[in-house]
Amino acid sequence: MPQGDPYGIHRSLEPKGALPQPAWRIDNTMRCYDNEILIDVETLNIDSASFEQIRQEAGDDPPRIAQIMQRIVAERGKHHNPATGSGGMLIGKAAQIGDSLRDRTDLQTGDRIATLVSLSLTPLVIDEILQMDRKSGQVDIRGQAILFETGLYAKLPDDLPLKVSLAALDVCGAPAQSKKMVQPGQQVVVLGASGKSGLLVLKQARDNLGPKRESAERIGRLIAIDRGAAACERLRQLDWADEVLDLDATDPIAVMRAVADVTSGQMADLTINCVNVPGTEMASILATRDAGTVYFFSMATSFTAAALGAEGAGKDVTMLIGSGYTKGHAELALQLVRNTPQLRAIFTERYGR
Ligand code: NAP
């Protein structure tokens, strides 16, 4: 086979010459170019915002969810949800390694890997959907995928259950970015703190801030927000956050008032949004002090809602887009799960098999 473009441009069909992520449709022929890796896919981890949207559209009916997933891949050659724009990632076994890559990779045929690039740019064929976990968005399939020359991947460790690693790697950008951002002494809000990225971020933020102290000598304050009594009780038991608030993140005024209350009106220096539903931009912005920072990890974030909403409210905050990648992100997330018994237990209970 010939050599393809390192970024995968050779596979873009509509429009031709586009990068594969923004392309509407890509070529998902499962023939491996010289600089590609062919993967026998075992499990797709559909991005949480995307899976939530598909569940809603399908009335939470598994056969209809499966139909929508098949339709997306048939139309686009990739699992790129047109409603949310997001993808997810996968685990599978390397079935073929292109000739020109063999000397440049430590990967062997048969090795099990997780892709660390989005399904929204990954050529994919779904032959059959075998099993679906509607809570986690993990879907076992029979199918194949292609990784481009520049595509990042991680070999899966053998000391963690496969699906625990898959869940942690799906959101590994969030704790790694948080490690760079959270500074001792800050007041930090985590929205969606009980989800998988939220929990990893919460633990990383606690580590950065240092141990909890009595109020008089507090160095920084960590505020966890999620919805529902059960989620909040679990967060309290973890004892990483100084405050746990049971709030709907789509209600910006309630969030703003509650954060004002627990910060004596100072508001957050940094707000990290890990929610998986639309409409939470303003809660993030209003929870944050002037000149503070909002980190939007959520894929359900609207650029226009955030930009125009901040302007409309006269909030001078720095807003960061949550890139899925930062150096060392995969290892950091796996280490957090490995070294934190509570995280390991929750991830194993929710995702592990
Ligand atoms: P998750 O495990 O589904 O967690 C989402 C959390 O938000 C859950 O605890 C959920 O509670 C909570 N939540 C939902 N609606 C809420 C509301 N109205 N108020 C308060 N809390 C609410 O999701 P995840 O896998 O961590 O992903 C989080 C976000 O990151 C998603 O938007 C996902 O698309 C995005 N993501 C981004 C990247 C990137 O590269 N930037 C990569 C992967 C994922 P319930 O369980 O009760 O619904």
Residues whose N, C-alpha, C, O or C-beta is under 5 A from the ligand:
A	BS01	NAP	D47 S48 A49 D170 V171 G173 G192 S194 G195 K196 S197 G198 I225 D226 R227 L247 D248 A249 T250 C274 V275 N276 V277 F297 S298 M299 A300 G322 S323 G324
